[in-house]
């Protein structure tokens, strides 16, 4: 007898409850412990050794092989070293090691050397010591000191905190110097934090505790004064780029030209609505404007490969969302627009490869659906546009070195990851893998669907919903809504979700992720709605989703929990205050609770300064809505968080206490903006306890607390 099928809530076929009950359910070890389950491991594609061989880490023996495209034959592969030179710091000094030879000590100083960086010609190592910039000769170990004016608030080649966090990025480890490709110069940034307020972070360890003193500019505060300098590798006077460090401005990550003749410097005004690129001469500091972009909301600095210089030394490809949608443009080095390469109401994401010989680009984009990515090709003129991937899947692509072939690993919420090899015309050459287990159909599990939730003003909010195992529309289920919510930071994707959500599906909880109109799913045009209005549109759309859910007969309308971390923590706190009529429980990690407490560069990009936008700051603050609070909120915060200071949580709980509101608080001593390691089991167990107690009304199974 065939199992009975029913039509799901979004048109997907489900097995009936009786039929599902005859199937196996995933156990704890399959969900959390990595035991075989709905999927089996696929070998990992690790890149390409050449045009005709891709690299694969075998799922069984974990060894690396080169795989022949035509025959499939595997050969053990040892990758050539990226460099036979290794530069590192040991016991505060710099060492250099050639191949497997004995490391050579280059510095011998009681003070710590930081961020050693080998010059392209291998003859010098740049580094910072006590906030000044140096290099050391790799042959003679002779040091050259480039700057001498560092203090506790002046740094040369070492980032000010807000640049490290928001502009240059944490992966730099505070490094703010860049070798020229010809090794003849070092470019660096000099930061003066004299006017930047100091924020104390109090550590509780030891008998007397300690204080970390960070120069942290909160919204509206003075920023560091910044200069861009050049110095010859062999030393000499510093040449400063022709900018006035007293101006209220930002500088993004700079790019050297191929030959080292100029440095492309990104400049932005304090209001962040005007971005300019300048070509700066390292010999004179003279600058020449080569690009100017203004937007009524804000312009983003180059965080994700905005500029790609072409090897013809005549052009660059620019990524910009100035039309309301992110697209690629072809420019001359002098800043003349040749033409848009892509256009339309959809978004490009990553430029994967530029074939300069044939004047063709290969790129990823969210065109077929905002929740999926595909590979496309187009020539410089924008013609010969073609989608190269296939089906209703999200594709992750690895191109061969000359883009003759590509491998895609693809999935959607219903189909586990598969893998295929294609040529650059989009023709499938062969299937390379399928992670679906042989007994996939023997399991009952919580199905995930892509749905959309309509708003009253014309948006269809994308959402991914996972139903309980053996879902019964005649029952009522609690709901967990997981969100992040930041500008252009959507989390809803049409991809296989693995088994991590299946414990709660087995326990009878609906799980949903929803993206709001400013999440990036609707382009920059949607994101820009957040300008001067953080909190407004996110809460409108999240409450719309909450009401949509609670109107369903299969939802327990007294048990909707929202959870998120950082910006998601902010949204969770807003949901239990501003949106308290629609949400019942909140589980918030490291929340911003009022935007004047967060840093200048991030906050003012969206909100302008508190002096310019007092109403926006008031309306976007959790503290404004404390009197509306009801339900139950759990707040978690690390006491050493140097990003979202625990000050945010303290100000919120102060107001909650003064209003005699019941809430829960969990502090993680030593925790930064996240916490892990030895704290992880406690963190996990506390979430289990909260969900079981408040959504399921029963004790936590003891096996989850081990």
C-alpha positions in Angstrom: 0.0 0.0 0.0 1.4 3.4 -0.9 1.9 6.0 1.9 -0.8 8.7 2.0 0.4 12.1 0.8 -1.0 15.5 1.8 -0.3 19.0 0.4 1.9 21.1 2.6 1.3 24.7 3.7 3.4 26.1 0.8 2.5 23.5 -1.8 5.1 20.8 -0.8 3.9 17.2 -0.5 4.3 15.7 3.0 3.7 12.2 4.2 0.6 12.0 6.4 1.1 11.7 10.2 0.3 8.0 10.2 2.8 7.3 7.4 5.5 9.4 9.0 5.0 7.6 12.3 6.2 4.4 10.6 9.5 6.0 9.7 12.7 6.4 11.8 13.5 9.6 13.6 16.9 11.1 13.9 18.5 10.5 17.3 20.7 12.8 19.4 24.0 11.5 18.0 22.8 11.9 14.4 21.6 15.4 15.1 24.5 16.7 17.3 27.2 14.0 17.2 28.1 13.7 13.6 26.8 10.1 13.1 25.4 9.2 9.7 21.9 10.6 9.2 20.0 12.1 6.3 23.3 12.8 4.5 26.7 11.2 4.0 30.0 13.1 3.7 31.1 14.3 0.3 34.8 14.7 -0.4 35.7 18.4 -0.1 36.8 20.3 -3.2 39.9 22.3 -2.1 40.5 24.2 -5.4 42.5 23.5 -8.5 46.0 22.4 -9.2 45.8 23.4 -12.8 43.1 23.8 -15.6 42.7 20.0 -16.0 42.9 18.9 -12.3 40.8 19.8 -9.3 41.9 19.2 -5.7 39.8 16.9 -3.5 40.1 16.0 0.2 38.9 12.4 0.3 36.0 12.0 2.8 37.4 8.7 4.0 41.1 9.0 4.3 41.2 12.8 4.6 44.1 12.9 2.1 44.5 15.5 -0.7 44.3 14.3 -4.3 44.5 15.9 -7.7 41.6 14.6 -9.8 41.8 14.4 -13.6 38.8 16.0 -15.2 38.5 13.6 -18.0 39.3 10.3 -16.4 38.5 10.9 -12.8 41.9 9.4 -11.8 43.2 10.5 -8.4 46.8 11.2 -7.7 48.2 12.0 -4.3 49.0 15.7 -4.2 51.4 17.7 -2.1 50.7 21.4 -2.6 53.8 23.5 -3.4 54.5 26.0 -0.6 53.0 29.4 -1.2 56.5 30.6 -0.2 59.5 28.9 1.1 59.9 31.7 3.5 58.1 31.8 6.8 58.2 35.0 9.0 56.9 34.7 12.5 57.1 36.2 16.0 58.5 34.0 18.9 59.1 35.3 22.4 58.4 38.9 21.1 61.1 38.7 18.4 60.9 38.2 14.7 62.3 35.1 13.0 62.6 34.1 9.4 62.8 30.5 8.1 63.7 29.4 4.6 62.1 26.0 3.8 62.9 23.5 6.5 66.1 25.3 7.5 67.0 26.6 10.9 65.0 29.8 11.8 67.0 33.0 11.8 66.4 35.6 14.5 66.0 39.1 13.0 65.3 41.2 16.0 66.6 41.1 19.6 64.7 43.5 21.7 62.9 43.5 25.0 59.8 45.0 23.4 57.3 43.1 21.3 57.3 43.2 17.5 53.9 42.9 15.9 52.5 42.0 12.5 55.7 41.1 10.6 55.1 41.3 6.9 57.7 40.2 4.3 58.3 42.6 1.4 57.5 41.2 -2.1 61.2 40.9 -3.0 61.9 39.0 0.3 64.6 41.4 1.4 62.8 43.2 4.3 60.3 42.5 7.0 58.0 45.4 8.0 56.6 45.4 11.6 55.5 47.7 14.4 57.0 48.1 17.8 55.5 50.3 20.5 53.2 51.8 17.9 56.1 52.9 15.5 56.8 51.5 12.1 60.1 49.6 11.3 61.6 47.1 8.9 64.5 44.7 9.2 66.8 43.5 6.5 66.4 39.7 6.1 70.1 39.2 5.3 71.9 41.5 7.7 69.2 41.9 10.4 69.8 45.7 10.2 66.7 47.6 11.4 65.3 50.7 9.7 63.1 52.9 11.8 60.6 54.9 9.9 58.6 56.8 12.6 59.6 58.1 16.0 56.5 60.0 17.3 54.4 57.1 18.7 52.7 57.4 22.1 49.8 55.7 23.8 47.5 57.7 21.5 49.5 58.0 18.3 50.1 54.9 16.2 52.1 54.4 13.0 51.1 51.4 11.0 48.9 50.1 13.9 45.2 50.7 13.7 43.0 52.8 15.9 40.2 50.5 17.3 37.4 51.8 15.1 39.5 51.2 12.0 40.4 47.7 13.1 36.8 46.9 13.9 34.9 48.6 11.2 37.1 49.6 8.3 40.3 47.7 7.8 38.8 44.6 9.6 39.7 42.2 12.4 41.7 39.9 10.1 44.4 42.6 9.8 45.2 42.2 13.5 45.6 46.0 13.7 48.2 46.1 10.8 47.9 49.3 8.9 50.9 49.3 6.5 51.2 48.0 3.0 54.4 47.1 0.9 54.6 48.5 -2.6 54.7 45.6 -5.2 58.2 46.7 -6.2 59.3 46.7 -2.6 60.6 50.3 -2.9 58.1 51.9 -0.5 55.8 51.2 2.5 52.5 53.0 2.7 51.0 53.3 6.2 48.4 55.1 8.2 49.1 57.2 11.1 46.4 57.5 13.7 46.0 60.2 16.4 43.5 59.2 19.1 44.1 62.2 21.3 40.5 63.4 21.0 38.9 60.0 21.0 37.3 59.2 24.3 38.7 56.3 26.4 36.2 53.6 27.3 37.2 51.4 30.3 36.5 47.7 30.1 36.8 46.2 33.6 38.1 42.8 34.0 37.1 40.9 37.2 39.9 38.4 37.3 42.4 38.4 40.2 42.2 40.1 43.6 42.0 43.7 42.3 40.7 43.3 38.8 42.1 45.3 35.9 41.1 47.8 33.3 41.4 47.7 29.5 41.5 51.2 28.2 40.3 51.5 24.7 40.0 54.6 22.6 36.5 53.9 21.4 34.5 56.7 19.6 30.9 56.3 20.2 28.3 57.9 17.9 28.9 61.7 17.7 32.3 61.5 19.3 35.6 62.7 17.7 37.2 60.2 15.4 40.9 59.5 15.2 42.8 61.9 13.0 44.4 60.0 10.2 47.2 60.6 7.7 48.4 58.4 4.9 52.2 58.3 4.6 54.9 56.8 2.3 58.5 56.1 3.2 61.2 54.5 1.1 62.2 51.1 2.2 65.8 52.2 2.9 64.4 55.1 5.1 64.3 58.8 4.6 61.7 61.5 5.1 58.0 60.6 5.2 55.9 61.8 2.3 52.4 62.5 3.4 49.4 62.2 1.0 47.8 65.5 0.3 44.9 65.2 2.7 44.2 67.4 5.8 44.2 65.2 8.8 42.0 67.7 10.6 39.1 67.0 8.3 36.3 64.8 9.6 36.9 61.9 7.2 37.6 58.2 6.8 40.2 56.3 4.7 39.5 52.8 3.5 41.9 50.0 2.7 44.3 51.4 0.0 45.5 49.5 -3.2 48.9 49.7 -4.8 49.0 49.9 -8.6 50.7 46.9 -10.3 53.9 48.7 -10.7 54.0 50.6 -7.4 53.8 54.0 -9.1 50.7 55.1 -7.2 48.4 54.1 -4.3 44.7 54.2 -4.7 43.3 55.7 -1.5 39.6 55.5 -0.6 38.3 58.7 1.0 34.9 59.2 2.6 33.4 62.1 4.4 32.2 61.7 8.1 28.5 61.6 6.8 29.5 58.6 4.7 27.4 59.7 1.7 30.3 60.6 -0.5 33.1 58.1 -1.6 36.1 59.2 -3.6 39.0 57.3 -5.0 42.4 59.1 -5.3 45.5 58.0 -7.1 48.3 59.2 -4.8 52.0 59.6 -5.9 54.2 58.1 -3.3 57.1 60.4 -4.2 55.2 63.6 -3.8 52.0 62.8 -2.0 50.0 64.6 -4.8 46.6 63.1 -5.3 44.3 62.8 -8.4 40.6 62.1 -8.1 39.6 59.1 -10.2 36.1 58.3 -8.8 33.3 60.2 -7.0 30.1 58.6 -5.8 27.3 60.2 -3.8 24.1 58.6 -2.4 21.3 60.2 -0.5 21.6 57.5 2.2 25.2 56.2 2.5 27.9 54.7 0.4 29.8 51.6 1.6 33.6 51.6 1.7 35.4 48.7 -0.1 34.6 45.8 2.2 33.9 43.0 -0.3 36.1 43.5 -3.4 34.5 46.6 -4.7 37.4 47.3 -7.0 39.2 44.9 -9.3 42.2 46.3 -11.2 42.8 44.8 -14.6 46.3 43.7 -15.7 46.1 45.8 -18.8 46.9 48.7 -16.4 44.2 50.7 -18.2 40.9 49.7 -16.5 39.3 48.6 -13.3 35.9 47.0 -12.7 33.8 48.6 -9.9 31.0 47.1 -7.9 28.5 49.7 -6.8 24.9 49.8 -5.6 24.3 53.4 -6.7 21.2 52.5 -8.7 19.6 50.7 -5.8 21.0 47.3 -6.9 24.6 46.1 -6.8 26.2 45.9 -10.3 29.5 45.9 -12.1 30.9 48.9 -14.1 33.9 49.2 -16.3 36.1 52.3 -15.8 39.4 53.6 -17.1 42.1 54.2 -14.5 41.5 57.9 -14.9 37.9 57.4 -13.7 36.0 57.5 -16.9 33.0 55.2 -17.1 33.1 53.0 -20.2 29.8 51.3 -19.5 27.8 49.3 -17.0 28.5 45.5 -17.4 25.3 44.4 -15.5 22.0 46.1 -14.7 18.5 45.4 -13.5 16.6 44.9 -10.3 18.8 42.1 -9.0 22.2 41.9 -7.2 25.6 40.8 -8.2 27.6 39.4 -5.3 31.2 38.2 -6.2 33.4 38.8 -9.2 34.9 35.3 -9.7 37.2 35.7 -12.7 38.1 38.2 -15.4 39.2 36.8 -18.8 41.0 39.8 -20.1 42.0 38.1 -23.4 38.3 37.6 -24.3 37.0 40.5 -22.3 34.6 38.3 -20.3 33.8 38.3 -16.6 32.4 35.5 -14.5 30.4 36.4 -11.5 27.9 35.3 -8.9 24.6 37.0 -8.5 21.2 36.7 -6.9 19.1 37.1 -10.0 16.8 34.1 -10.3 15.7 34.5 -6.7 17.1 36.8 -4.0 17.6 33.8 -1.7 19.8 31.9 -4.2 23.1 32.5 -6.0 24.1 31.5 -9.5 27.1 31.8 -11.7 26.9 34.0 -14.8 29.2 35.3 -17.6 29.0 38.5 -19.6 31.4 40.4 -21.8 32.7 43.8 -20.9 29.9 45.5 -22.8 27.3 43.6 -20.8 26.3 41.5 -23.9 26.5 37.7 -24.2 25.0 37.6 -20.8 24.4 33.9 -19.7 23.5 32.0 -16.7 25.9 29.0 -16.3 24.4 27.2 -13.3 21.0 25.4 -13.4 17.8 24.6 -11.5 16.2 26.1 -8.4 19.3 25.8 -6.3 21.8 27.8 -4.4 25.2 27.3 -6.0 28.7 27.5 -4.5 31.2 27.6 -7.4 34.9 27.0 -7.8 36.3 28.1 -11.2 39.3 26.5 -12.8 42.3 28.9 -13.1 41.4 29.9 -16.7 37.6 29.6 -16.2 37.3 26.8 -18.7 35.5 24.7 -16.1 33.8 25.0 -12.8 32.6 22.8 -10.1 29.3 23.6 -8.3 28.1 22.3 -5.0 24.4 23.0 -5.0 21.3 22.4 -2.8 18.0 23.9 -1.7 16.0 23.4 1.5 14.5 20.1 0.2 17.5 18.6 -1.6 20.8 17.9 0.2 24.1 19.1 -1.4 25.1 17.6 -4.8 28.1 18.4 -6.9 28.7 18.6 -10.7 31.4 19.6 -13.1 30.5 22.0 -15.9 32.2 23.8 -18.7 32.2 27.6 -19.1 29.2 27.3 -21.5 27.1 25.8 -18.7 27.2 22.3 -20.1 27.2 19.6 -17.4 30.1 17.3 -18.0 29.7 14.9 -15.1 28.1 14.5 -11.7 30.8 14.5 -8.9 28.8 13.7 -5.8 25.5 13.5 -3.9 25.3 13.7 -0.1 21.9 12.2 0.2 22.0 9.1 2.2 20.8 5.8 0.8 18.1 5.5 3.5 17.0 9.2 3.3 13.4 8.1 2.6 13.3 5.9 5.7 13.4 8.9 8.0 10.7 11.2 9.3 12.1 14.6 9.9 11.0 18.2 10.1 10.6 19.5 6.5 11.9 23.0 5.6 10.1 25.2 3.1 10.8 28.5 1.5 7.8 30.8 2.0 7.0 34.5 1.7 5.0 36.6 4.2 3.1 39.5 2.7 3.2 43.0 4.3 0.4 45.5 4.2 2.5 47.8 1.9 3.5 45.4 -0.8 6.6 43.5 0.3 6.8 39.7 0.3 9.3 38.8 3.1 11.3 35.7 2.4 11.3 33.1 5.1 12.6 29.6 5.7 10.3 27.6 8.0 11.0 24.1 9.5 7.9 22.2 10.6 7.9 19.7 13.5 8.5 16.1 12.7 5.1 14.4 12.0 3.6 17.8 11.6 -0.2 17.9 12.3 -2.1 20.9 11.2 -4.7 20.2 13.9 -2.2 20.7 16.7 -0.7 23.9 18.0 3.0 24.3 18.2 5.4 26.9 19.8 7.6 28.9 17.5 11.3 29.9 17.6 12.1 32.8 15.2 15.9 33.2 14.7 17.0 36.5 13.3 20.0 38.8 12.8 18.3 41.9 11.3 21.2 44.2 10.5 21.2 46.3 7.3 22.0 44.3 4.2 22.6 41.2 6.4 19.9 38.8 5.4 20.1 35.2 6.6 17.3 33.5 4.6 18.8 31.3 1.9 17.4 28.5 -0.1 20.0 25.9 1.0 20.0 22.6 2.8 19.9 23.2 6.5 21.5 20.0 7.7 20.3 18.3 10.9 21.0 21.0 13.5 17.4 22.0 13.5 16.0 18.5 13.9 16.1 18.2 17.7 13.6 21.0 18.0 11.6 19.6 15.1 11.4 16.2 16.9 10.3 18.0 20.1 7.5 19.8 18.3 8.8 23.3 17.8 8.3 25.3 14.6 11.5 27.1 13.6 11.5 30.1 11.2 14.0 32.7 9.9 12.6 35.8 8.3 14.3 38.7 6.4 12.9 42.2 6.5 12.7 44.7 3.6 16.1 46.2 4.4 18.0 42.9 4.7 19.4 43.1 1.2 16.8 40.8 -0.3 15.3 43.9 -2.0 18.6 45.6 -3.0 20.1 48.8 -1.7 16.8 50.4 -2.5 15.3 48.4 0.4 18.4 48.7 2.7 18.4 52.5 2.3 15.0 52.6 4.0 16.9 52.2 7.3 18.7 55.5 6.9 18.1 57.5 10.1 15.6 54.8 11.2 17.3 51.7 12.7 14.7 49.6 14.4 11.7 50.9 12.5 11.3 48.8 9.4 12.8 45.7 11.0 10.2 45.7 13.7 7.4 46.5 11.3 8.3 43.4 9.3 9.1 41.1 12.2 5.8 42.0 13.9 4.1 41.3 10.6 5.7 37.9 10.5 4.7 37.3 14.1 1.1 38.2 13.5 1.1 36.0 10.3 2.3 33.1 12.4 -0.1 33.6 15.3 -3.0 33.7 12.9 -2.3 30.1 11.8 -4.4 27.5 13.6 -1.3 25.3 14.1 0.6 28.0 16.1 0.4 28.4 19.8 -0.2 32.1 19.9 1.2 32.4 23.5 4.5 30.8 22.7 6.5 32.8 20.1 10.2 33.1 21.0 12.6 35.4 19.1 16.3 35.0 19.4 19.5 36.6 18.0 23.0 37.8 18.8 24.5 41.3 18.5 22.2 43.1 16.0 20.0 40.1 16.5 20.2 40.7 20.3 19.1 44.3 19.7 16.1 43.1 17.6 15.2 40.6 20.3 15.2 43.3 23.0 13.1 45.5 20.7 10.7 42.7 20.1 10.0 42.2 23.9 9.6 46.0 24.4 8.5 47.9 21.3 6.9 44.7 19.9 5.8 43.2 23.2 2.2 42.7 22.0 3.4 40.2 19.4 6.3 38.3 21.0 6.2 36.2 24.1 9.8 35.3 24.8 13.2 36.6 23.9 16.7 35.1 24.1 19.2 38.0 23.3 22.9 37.8 23.1 25.2 40.9 23.4 22.6 43.4 22.4 23.0 47.0 21.4 20.3 48.7 23.4 20.7 52.4 22.4 22.7 53.5 19.3 24.6 56.3 20.9 26.4 53.6 22.8 27.9 52.1 19.7 30.8 53.2 17.5 30.9 56.1 15.1 31.6 54.5 11.8 28.9 51.8 11.9 26.2 53.7 13.7 26.5 57.0 11.8 26.5 55.3 8.4 22.9 54.5 9.0 21.8 57.0 11.7 23.9 60.1 11.2 25.1 61.6 14.5 22.9 61.8 17.6 23.2 65.6 17.3 21.8 65.4 13.7 19.1 62.8 14.4 18.0 62.9 18.0 14.5 61.6 17.2 15.9 58.7 15.2 18.1 57.7 18.1 15.3 57.9 20.5 12.9 55.9 18.4 15.6 53.2 17.7 16.5 52.7 21.4 15.3 49.7 23.4 15.4 52.0 26.4 12.5 54.1 25.0 10.1 51.2 25.2 10.9 49.6 28.5 7.5 50.4 30.0 5.9 48.3 27.2 7.9 45.2 28.3 6.1 42.0 28.9 6.7 38.3 28.4 10.1 37.0 29.4 13.5 38.2 28.1 16.8 36.4 28.8 19.9 38.6 28.1 23.4 37.2 27.8 26.6 39.3 27.6 30.3 38.9 28.0 31.7 41.2 30.6 34.8 41.9 28.4 32.9 42.7 25.2 35.0 45.3 23.4 32.6 45.7 20.5 29.1 46.0 22.0 30.0 47.1 25.5 28.2 45.5 28.5 27.2 49.1 29.2 24.3 48.4 26.8 22.9 45.6 28.8 23.5 47.4 32.1 21.6 50.4 31.0 18.7 48.2 29.9 18.5 46.1 33.0 18.7 49.3 35.1 15.5 50.6 33.4 13.8 47.2 33.7 14.5 47.0 37.4 13.3 50.6 37.9 10.1 49.7 36.1 9.8 46.5 38.3 9.9 44.2 35.2 10.9 40.5 35.5 13.7 39.4 33.2 16.7 37.0 33.2 20.4 37.8 32.9 23.4 35.7 32.2 26.9 37.2 32.3 29.9 35.4 30.9 33.0 36.5 32.7 35.9 37.0 30.3 33.6 36.8 27.3 34.1 39.1 24.4 31.5 39.7 21.8 31.0 36.0 21.9 32.1 33.2 24.3 33.1 29.7 23.7 35.6 27.1 25.0 34.8 26.0 28.5 31.7 28.2 28.6 30.1 26.5 25.6 28.4 23.6 27.4 26.9 26.0 29.9 25.7 28.3 27.2 24.1 25.4 25.3 22.5 23.9 28.4 21.0 27.2 29.4 19.3 27.6 26.0 17.9 24.1 26.3 16.5 24.9 29.8 14.9 28.1 28.6 13.2 26.5 25.6 12.0 23.4 27.5 10.7 25.4 30.4 9.0 28.1 28.5 8.0 26.6 25.2 7.6 22.9 26.0 6.6 23.1 29.7 8.7 20.1 30.7 12.2 19.4 32.1 15.2 19.2 29.9 16.2 15.6 29.0 19.2 14.8 31.1 21.2 13.6 28.1 21.2 17.1 26.7 22.9 18.5 29.9 25.9 16.2 29.8 
